[in-house]
């Protein structure tokens, strides 16, 4: 099943279409085609992963089974397990809505604050040895492993040989098992049903496969064990020894052994590696076939594989992590994944409060407390609600004077807003690093404590279509708020498009709120929500080099300064000024 992007959607979001999916615990259990169930799970999981790593969005699945009801049937345990394997707390990131014959999964942008990880990953495909177990590293373990490897360049793998000491009869260590396995590896002849003098350990794994499935099973397990031994401390894999540690062997002709050796070599050469060091060595291993004799007659072979500790990182296969790129759902390359995992996220050289203070101090007129009182009065336009802050003042005044009807329209739109900020721009699209549409008169972004953010677009060209422009701008804004601004809550950006006639008449050409549905959690707003959104917008604009002379950035900083005044927070205000 392919995951495709719905380019015709009304949502100002990435909408990923995963096709037809059977839903409900009982219905998924009854699926006769287990491969199809697995494919559906993979598609949904990849879509969730891609949206988490791409600023959030919506997954759309057409419901396969008739008479499905989300409230009665649920989702399906296998899907739930996949979600919980990705996320520590699923409700923090995912919301589920049935809309007729479609099932929608609303995905919040991944938050680095939750886990310390910059991206989410389905599987690192980096393996390790935990005593007798071979385990894939979860994302947190992979991050620590990669950081340690980058820091040390795995210098420990070059450590000198330990001085040989006479072993004490009562002292046994794991290194004894590795040494005994090394002695066994160097033998040329073995006796059938002979018992090993060592057991499985961090450095030793034993397997026994039937001759008919030998090649298939070795190819299946080899990447995991080679990755695990190489990433830990080296080790041995012996194939042809049963669970009781008895040598059984497998039957094979010389031509079979040659083919098996070639397949092992081919499989290991295909395994992805990542180097932090300059040497860039290959995986170092030795493969041999030990002859097994029964009463003096050759009756089979044991495949013995020795894997040396690797200098850096060995993957069983490419890391399984996804994102949206170039209007496609794509797997992250190993290099991209390593960069996201290991490289530090760019940080501000100064704190949020220091940046606010810098803007205040660098203004032509210092933002003193009396000055902010005058600013507050000027930003609350006459005839408009005193609960709304309008900025930048010069642009706002110019637009209201030049375009009859705009001020009245804004007044009507803001009538239901108890407290908010309306930030005008000639082009919010350009401010966010996108292409400007010269036919757009202006945009205005409303951030309030009553409703989700609303992006208004005003134009004077009656026959033009501005939905695509508005949708792309809102989508980009949402992504920047989360990925750059660090906003961690659920958010949607609504859009509204107005036509202004030369005669001063106005008409609403598009209102996204009438076209889409969101879960209740996306509509929850408060004073704190507004404050957090303004902070996120402030940080995002500061980081965007495309912002024209930091015009929008300065506007947002003005709003925050005025907010500080309105709360009578003189202490905080003075503290911010002292920071610089």
Buried (B, 14 or more C-beta within 10 A) or exposed (E): BEBBBBEEBBBBBBBBBBBEBBBBBEBBEEBEEEEBBEBBBBBBBBBBBBBBBBBBBBBBBEBBBEEBEBEEBBBBEBBEEBBEEBBEEBEBBBBBBBEEEEBBBBBBBBBEEBBEBBBBBBBBBBBBBEEEEBEBBBBEBBBEBBEEBBEEBBEEBEEEEEEEEEEEEEEEEEBBBBBBBBEBBEEEEBEBEBEBEBEBBBBBBBBBBEEEEBBEBBBEBBBBBBBBBBBBBBBBBBBBBEEEBEBBBBEBEEEBBEEBBEBBEEBBEEBBBBBBBEEEEEBBBEBBBBBBBEEEEEBBBBBBBBBBBBBBBBBBBBBBBBBBBEEEBEBBEBEBBBEBBBEEEEEEEEEBBBBBBBBBEEBEEEBEEEBBEEBBEBBBBEEBBEBBBBBBBEBBBEBBEEBBBBBBBBBEBBEEBEBBBBBBBBBBBBBBEBEBBEEBBBBBBBBBBBBBBBBBBBBBBEEEEBBEBBBBBBBBBBBBBBBBBBBBBBBBBBBBBBBBEEEEEBEEBBEBBEEBEBBEEBEEBEEEBBBBBBBBBBBBBBBBEEBEEBBBBBBBBBBBBBBBBEEEEEEEBEEBBEBB
